[in-house]
């Protein structure tokens, strides 16, 4: 198992699951990384289903959710999800990927017993993919990092809500079996569970993006007079932002977990290359320029890991963890960007080819710095918190 990932302070049950996940990803999943069914809009549906079937047989399908329906703690989840990320295909195979992992967490926390029975069991089993419909097109002036700009509307009509609007960057909408849609009523933000596909939800296009690990890609969506039974609203009208916060901090942290695993693997590949490749009479590792980059990787990887476990402990304490997850998301995504970039640089020309996953990890981490809030938005939010606390302390 990876020597770069800590084992101290993690429960025996989590370590046992994590070890099974890592063994599965390294033995069963990594050979698929050059599969012809991988494309610019993510792995194909048949590849996704093949990988998930392998995970079921190996007993590592949705490993962070226990047989009794309980959920591992966030600290335990970190140990498992980091290892699932050792291949870009690992989270897909083990069903720990976004947006499914975050959607399962949300439903487990806030959905009614009826909605859990209808949707959650199929999600946990990997029987369907899901999507989360929040972000809206910039050309419409819709919601992005500022959710208060939401333009998608929902109006009550008898015992149904009628939803209209456009959404963008909707990961996995193409091929999903269920979606969580955020819209705005007269009371405020609302959240609905909807079956997919639906003729009232039209995919305008699937965008070509820098990342390519998520099945279904990222779509632009039109919602035209979608009728949703009132029973499929999460909570009450106007409570959508409250429920979004339940999902937000853990989902940010889960991204950090998975991509840390990917960068650990990229570092392994770069290290192996530097120890095998000869140049100017010695191994690359013996040239300070290369050796120092790999040493800096170790420091960034460890700091990212410690940041993840610190934030996980905050969430496990019962705190919402909004500020802490912002700090973790910024620190980890920026550290992993440095790691991925150094891995490419250490490998020279080989680092920019698709012969290894290093090139893909670099692209995926660059996208990670944007989704779930770009670095600048998180820093701005933290700065506002600093100001509020200063004013409170000084009676200003």
C-alpha positions as CSV (number, residue, x, y, z in Angstrom):
1,X,0.0,0.0,0.0
2,X,1.1,3.6,-0.6
3,X,3.8,4.7,1.8
4,X,2.8,8.3,1.2
5,X,-0.6,8.0,2.9
6,X,-0.9,8.1,6.7
7,X,-2.4,5.3,8.7
8,X,-2.0,6.7,12.3
9,X,-5.2,8.1,13.8
10,X,-7.5,6.2,11.5
11,X,-9.9,3.5,12.8
12,X,-9.2,-0.1,12.1
13,X,-12.5,-0.4,10.2
14,X,-11.6,2.5,7.9
15,X,-8.1,1.1,7.3
16,X,-9.5,-2.3,6.3
17,X,-11.9,-0.7,3.8
18,X,-9.2,1.7,2.5
19,X,-6.8,-1.2,2.0
20,X,-9.3,-3.2,0.0
21,X,-10.1,-0.1,-2.1
22,X,-6.5,0.6,-2.8
23,X,-5.8,-3.0,-3.8
24,X,-8.8,-3.0,-6.1
25,X,-7.9,0.3,-7.8
26,X,-4.3,-0.7,-8.3
27,X,-5.0,-4.2,-9.5
28,X,-8.4,-4.0,-11.3
29,X,-8.9,-0.3,-12.3
30,X,-5.5,1.0,-13.4
31,X,-5.4,-1.4,-16.4
32,X,-8.5,0.4,-17.8
33,X,-6.7,3.8,-18.0
34,X,-5.9,3.3,-21.7
35,X,-9.3,1.8,-22.6
36,X,-10.6,3.0,-26.0
37,X,-13.9,3.9,-24.3
38,X,-12.4,6.9,-22.6
39,X,-13.3,10.2,-24.4
40,X,-13.3,13.9,-24.0
41,X,-16.7,13.8,-22.3
42,X,-15.6,11.1,-19.8
43,X,-15.8,7.3,-19.7
44,X,-18.5,5.7,-21.7
45,X,-21.6,4.2,-20.1
46,X,-20.6,0.6,-20.8
47,X,-17.1,1.2,-19.4
48,X,-18.7,2.8,-16.3
49,X,-21.0,-0.2,-15.8
50,X,-18.1,-2.7,-16.3
51,X,-16.0,-1.0,-13.7
52,X,-18.9,-0.8,-11.2
53,X,-19.6,-4.5,-11.7
54,X,-15.9,-5.2,-10.9
55,X,-16.3,-3.1,-7.7
56,X,-19.4,-5.0,-6.7
57,X,-17.6,-8.3,-7.1
58,X,-14.6,-7.0,-5.1
59,X,-16.9,-5.7,-2.3
60,X,-15.9,-2.1,-2.7
61,X,-19.0,-0.5,-4.2
62,X,-19.8,2.7,-2.3
63,X,-17.3,1.7,0.4
64,X,-17.9,4.8,2.6
65,X,-21.5,3.8,3.2
66,X,-21.9,0.8,5.6
67,X,-24.1,-2.2,5.1
68,X,-26.6,-0.9,7.7
69,X,-26.9,2.4,5.8
70,X,-24.7,4.3,8.1
71,X,-21.9,6.6,6.9
72,X,-18.2,6.5,7.8
73,X,-17.0,9.6,9.7
74,X,-15.4,12.2,7.6
75,X,-12.0,11.2,8.9
76,X,-12.7,7.6,7.9
77,X,-14.2,8.7,4.6
78,X,-10.9,10.6,3.8
79,X,-8.8,7.4,4.2
80,X,-11.1,5.6,1.8
81,X,-11.7,8.3,-0.8
82,X,-8.1,9.2,-1.1
83,X,-7.3,5.7,-2.0
84,X,-10.2,5.5,-4.5
85,X,-8.6,8.5,-6.2
86,X,-5.3,6.7,-7.0
87,X,-6.7,6.3,-10.5
88,X,-8.9,8.9,-12.3
89,X,-11.2,5.9,-12.9
90,X,-11.2,4.8,-9.2
91,X,-14.0,7.0,-7.9
92,X,-16.2,6.1,-10.8
93,X,-15.6,2.3,-10.2
94,X,-16.1,2.5,-6.5
95,X,-19.0,5.0,-6.8
96,X,-17.3,7.6,-4.7
97,X,-17.2,10.2,-7.5
98,X,-18.9,13.6,-7.8
99,X,-21.7,14.5,-8.0
100,X,-23.0,11.1,-6.8
101,X,-21.1,11.0,-3.5
102,X,-22.3,14.4,-2.5
103,X,-25.9,13.7,-3.6
104,X,-26.0,10.5,-1.6
105,X,-24.7,12.4,1.5
106,X,-27.4,15.0,1.1
107,X,-30.2,12.5,0.7
108,X,-29.0,10.5,3.6
109,X,-29.1,13.6,5.8
110,X,-32.3,15.4,4.7
111,X,-34.5,13.3,2.4
112,X,-37.9,12.0,3.6
113,X,-38.1,8.2,4.2
114,X,-40.2,7.9,1.0
115,X,-37.5,9.7,-1.1
116,X,-34.7,7.7,0.5
117,X,-36.5,4.5,-0.4
118,X,-37.2,5.6,-3.9
119,X,-33.8,6.9,-4.8
120,X,-31.1,6.3,-2.2
121,X,-30.9,2.5,-2.4
122,X,-30.4,2.6,-6.2
123,X,-27.7,5.3,-5.8
124,X,-25.8,3.4,-3.1
125,X,-25.9,0.2,-5.2
126,X,-24.4,2.2,-8.2
127,X,-27.6,1.4,-10.2
128,X,-27.8,5.0,-11.5
129,X,-25.8,8.1,-11.8
130,X,-27.1,11.5,-10.6
131,X,-26.6,15.2,-11.4
132,X,-26.9,18.4,-9.4
133,X,-28.5,21.3,-11.2
134,X,-27.4,24.6,-9.7
135,X,-25.0,26.7,-11.8
136,X,-26.5,28.9,-14.6
137,X,-25.1,30.4,-17.8
138,X,-23.1,33.6,-17.4
139,X,-24.7,35.0,-20.5
140,X,-28.1,34.9,-18.8
141,X,-26.7,36.6,-15.7
142,X,-27.5,33.5,-13.7
143,X,-26.0,31.9,-10.5
144,X,-22.4,30.7,-10.4
145,X,-20.3,31.3,-7.3
146,X,-23.0,33.7,-6.1
147,X,-26.1,31.5,-5.7
148,X,-28.3,34.5,-4.9
149,X,-28.2,35.3,-8.6
150,X,-30.4,32.2,-9.3
151,X,-32.8,32.8,-12.2
152,X,-34.4,29.4,-12.5
153,X,-38.0,29.7,-11.1
154,X,-40.5,27.3,-9.5
155,X,-44.1,28.0,-9.1
156,X,-46.7,26.0,-7.3
157,X,-49.6,24.7,-9.5
158,X,-52.0,22.5,-7.5
159,X,-49.9,19.6,-6.1
160,X,-47.0,20.2,-8.5
161,X,-44.2,22.7,-8.9
162,X,-43.5,24.0,-12.4
163,X,-39.8,24.7,-13.0
164,X,-38.3,26.9,-15.8
165,X,-34.8,28.0,-16.4
166,X,-31.3,27.1,-17.8
167,X,-28.4,25.5,-16.1
168,X,-24.8,24.9,-17.1
169,X,-21.7,22.9,-16.2
170,X,-24.2,20.2,-15.1
171,X,-21.8,17.2,-14.5
172,X,-23.1,13.9,-15.6
173,X,-26.6,15.0,-16.7
174,X,-26.2,13.1,-19.9
175,X,-27.1,9.5,-18.8
176,X,-28.1,10.3,-15.2
177,X,-31.2,8.6,-13.7
178,X,-32.0,11.3,-11.1
179,X,-31.2,15.0,-10.7
180,X,-31.4,17.5,-7.8
181,X,-32.6,20.8,-9.2
182,X,-32.3,24.1,-7.4
183,X,-34.8,26.8,-8.3
184,X,-36.3,29.9,-6.8
185,X,-39.8,30.4,-5.5
186,X,-41.4,33.5,-3.9
187,X,-40.1,32.1,-0.6
188,X,-36.5,31.6,-1.7
189,X,-34.3,28.8,-3.0
190,X,-35.9,25.3,-3.3
191,X,-34.5,21.9,-4.0
192,X,-36.3,19.1,-6.0
193,X,-35.5,15.5,-6.8
194,X,-36.5,14.6,-10.4
195,X,-36.4,11.5,-12.5
196,X,-34.2,11.6,-15.6
197,X,-34.4,11.7,-18.5
198,X,-37.5,13.9,-18.8
199,X,-38.7,15.6,-22.0
200,X,-39.0,18.9,-20.1
201,X,-35.2,18.8,-19.4
202,X,-33.3,19.2,-22.6
203,X,-29.6,19.0,-23.0
204,X,-28.5,21.8,-25.3
205,X,-25.0,20.5,-25.6
206,X,-22.2,18.8,-23.7
207,X,-19.3,21.2,-23.5
208,X,-15.7,20.4,-24.4
209,X,-13.7,21.0,-21.2
210,X,-10.2,20.6,-19.9
211,X,-11.1,17.7,-17.6
212,X,-12.4,14.3,-18.8
213,X,-12.8,12.0,-15.8
214,X,-16.5,12.3,-15.2
215,X,-19.0,10.3,-17.2
216,X,-21.5,12.4,-19.1
217,X,-19.3,15.4,-19.2
218,X,-20.6,18.9,-18.3
219,X,-23.9,19.9,-20.0
220,X,-25.8,23.1,-20.7
221,X,-29.5,22.4,-19.9
222,X,-32.9,24.0,-20.7
223,X,-35.7,23.3,-18.3
224,X,-39.1,24.0,-19.9
225,X,-42.2,23.8,-17.8
226,X,-41.0,20.8,-15.8
227,X,-43.8,19.5,-13.5
228,X,-42.5,18.0,-10.3
229,X,-44.8,16.6,-7.6
230,X,-44.7,18.6,-4.4
231,X,-43.7,15.5,-2.5
232,X,-40.4,15.5,-4.4
233,X,-39.3,18.8,-2.9
234,X,-36.5,18.5,-0.2
235,X,-37.9,20.2,2.9
236,X,-40.1,23.2,2.5
237,X,-40.2,26.1,0.0
238,X,-37.4,28.5,0.7
239,X,-35.1,26.0,2.5
240,X,-33.0,25.1,-0.5
241,X,-29.9,27.1,0.5
242,X,-30.0,25.5,4.0
243,X,-29.9,22.1,2.4
244,X,-27.2,23.1,0.0
245,X,-25.0,24.0,3.0
246,X,-25.5,20.5,4.3
247,X,-23.9,19.2,1.1
248,X,-21.4,21.9,0.4
249,X,-18.6,21.5,3.0
250,X,-18.4,17.7,2.8
251,X,-18.5,17.8,-1.0
252,X,-15.7,20.3,-1.2
253,X,-13.6,18.1,1.1
254,X,-14.4,15.0,-0.9
255,X,-13.0,16.6,-4.0
256,X,-9.8,17.2,-2.0
257,X,-9.7,13.6,-0.9
258,X,-10.1,12.1,-4.4
259,X,-7.6,14.4,-6.1
260,X,-5.0,13.9,-3.4
261,X,-5.1,10.3,-4.3
262,X,-4.6,11.1,-8.0
263,X,-1.6,13.3,-7.2
264,X,0.0,10.7,-5.0
265,X,-0.2,8.3,-8.0
266,X,1.2,11.0,-10.3
267,X,4.1,11.5,-7.9
268,X,4.8,7.8,-7.9
269,X,4.9,7.8,-11.7
270,X,7.2,10.8,-11.8
271,X,9.5,9.3,-9.1
272,X,9.8,6.0,-11.0
273,X,10.6,7.9,-14.2
274,X,13.2,10.1,-12.5
275,X,14.9,7.0,-11.0
276,X,15.0,5.1,-14.4
277,X,15.8,7.9,-16.8
278,X,19.4,8.7,-17.5
279,X,20.6,12.2,-18.6
280,X,24.1,13.8,-18.6
281,X,25.7,10.7,-17.1
282,X,23.4,10.1,-14.2
283,X,19.8,9.4,-13.2
284,X,17.4,12.4,-13.3
285,X,16.8,12.0,-9.5
286,X,20.4,12.9,-8.9
287,X,20.1,16.2,-10.7
288,X,19.1,18.8,-8.0
289,X,16.5,20.4,-10.2
290,X,14.6,17.2,-10.5
291,X,15.3,15.9,-7.0
292,X,14.2,19.1,-5.4
293,X,10.9,19.1,-7.3
294,X,10.1,15.6,-6.0
295,X,11.1,16.6,-2.5
296,X,8.8,19.6,-2.7
297,X,6.0,17.3,-3.9
298,X,6.4,15.3,-0.6
299,X,5.9,18.4,1.4
300,X,2.9,19.6,-0.6
301,X,1.3,16.1,-0.5
302,X,1.7,15.8,3.2
303,X,0.4,19.3,3.9
304,X,-2.6,18.6,1.7
305,X,-3.3,15.4,3.6
306,X,-3.0,17.0,7.0
307,X,-5.4,19.8,5.9
308,X,-7.9,17.2,4.7
309,X,-7.9,15.4,8.0
310,X,-8.0,18.6,10.0
311,X,-11.1,19.7,8.2
312,X,-12.6,16.2,8.4
313,X,-12.2,16.4,12.2
314,X,-14.0,19.8,12.2
315,X,-17.0,18.3,10.3
316,X,-17.0,15.3,12.6
317,X,-17.3,17.6,15.6
318,X,-20.7,18.7,14.3
319,X,-19.5,22.1,13.0
320,X,-20.9,23.1,9.6
321,X,-17.2,23.7,8.6
322,X,-17.9,26.4,6.0
323,X,-14.8,28.4,6.6
324,X,-12.6,25.4,7.3
325,X,-13.7,23.7,4.1
326,X,-13.0,26.9,2.2
327,X,-9.5,26.9,3.7
328,X,-9.0,23.2,2.9
329,X,-10.3,23.6,-0.6
330,X,-7.9,26.5,-1.4
331,X,-4.9,25.0,0.3
332,X,-5.3,21.5,-1.1
333,X,-6.2,22.5,-4.7
334,X,-3.3,24.9,-4.9
335,X,-0.8,22.4,-3.4
336,X,-2.0,19.7,-5.7
337,X,-1.6,22.0,-8.7
338,X,2.0,22.5,-7.8
339,X,2.5,18.7,-7.4
340,X,0.8,17.9,-10.8
341,X,2.9,20.6,-12.5
342,X,6.1,19.3,-11.1
343,X,5.3,15.8,-12.1
344,X,4.8,16.9,-15.7
345,X,8.1,18.9,-15.5
346,X,10.1,16.1,-14.0
347,X,9.0,13.8,-16.9
348,X,9.8,16.3,-19.6
349,X,8.2,15.4,-23.0
350,X,6.8,12.1,-21.5
351,X,4.9,14.2,-19.0
352,X,2.7,15.9,-21.6
353,X,1.7,12.6,-23.4
354,X,-1.2,10.4,-22.6
355,X,1.2,7.4,-22.1
356,X,0.7,7.9,-18.3
357,X,-2.1,9.6,-16.3
358,X,0.2,12.4,-15.3
359,X,-1.0,14.6,-18.1
360,X,-4.6,13.9,-17.3
361,X,-4.1,14.6,-13.6
362,X,-2.6,18.0,-14.4
363,X,-5.7,18.8,-16.5
364,X,-8.1,17.5,-13.8
365,X,-6.4,19.5,-11.0
366,X,-6.5,22.7,-13.0
367,X,-10.3,22.2,-13.3
368,X,-10.5,21.4,-9.6
369,X,-9.2,24.8,-8.7
370,X,-12.4,26.2,-10.3
371,X,-15.3,23.9,-9.4
372,X,-16.9,24.0,-5.9
373,X,-15.8,27.7,-5.9
374,X,-12.6,29.1,-7.4
375,X,-9.8,30.0,-5.0
376,X,-10.6,33.7,-5.2
377,X,-14.2,33.3,-4.0
378,X,-13.1,31.3,-1.0
379,X,-10.4,33.9,-0.1
380,X,-13.0,36.7,-0.4
381,X,-15.4,34.7,1.8
382,X,-12.7,34.2,4.4
383,X,-11.7,37.9,4.3
384,X,-15.3,38.8,5.0
385,X,-15.3,36.5,8.0
386,X,-12.1,38.2,9.2
387,X,-13.7,41.6,9.0
388,X,-16.9,40.4,10.8
389,X,-14.8,39.0,13.6
390,X,-12.7,42.1,13.9
391,X,-15.8,44.4,14.0
392,X,-17.3,42.1,16.7
393,X,-14.2,42.2,18.8
394,X,-13.9,46.0,18.6
395,X,-17.5,46.9,18.8
396,X,-17.4,48.5,15.4
